[in-house]
C-alpha cells in the first residue's frame, strides 16, 4: 500500500472520529483530534468545517466564524454558500455586525473580494 494513501486514510479516519465526537456533543474531544492531525492536505476544507462547528458548540463564535470562512474560501461557488451563511451567523452572535452583514452578502451570492475567479 502506498505510504501517501495510508496517511490519507489515517487522516480520513481521524476526521470521522472528530465528526462522531461532534455528534455526541463533545466538541473538546473533536478539537483535540483536529489539533493532533497536522497537515491535512486535501482534507483541509472539511477539517475547517469540523473545527468551526466544534468552536460554535463551545460558543467561541468569532473563532468559529473565521474557521467557516477558511472553509468557504476553499469551496467553489455555490458550495461555499452554506459556510458563508454559518460564518455570518457566528459573527452576529459574536457581536461583529458589519462582518456578519458582509459575509451574509457573500452567502447570498455577492462576489467575495477575497476569492479569485477564473473565467
Buried (B, 14 or more C-beta within 10 A) or exposed (E): EEEEEEEBEEBBEBBEBBBEBBEEEBBEBBBEBBEEBEEBEEBBBBBBBBBBBBBBBBEBBBBBBBBBBBBBBBBEBEEBBBBBBBBBBBBBBBEBEEBBEBBBBBBEEEEBEEBEEEE
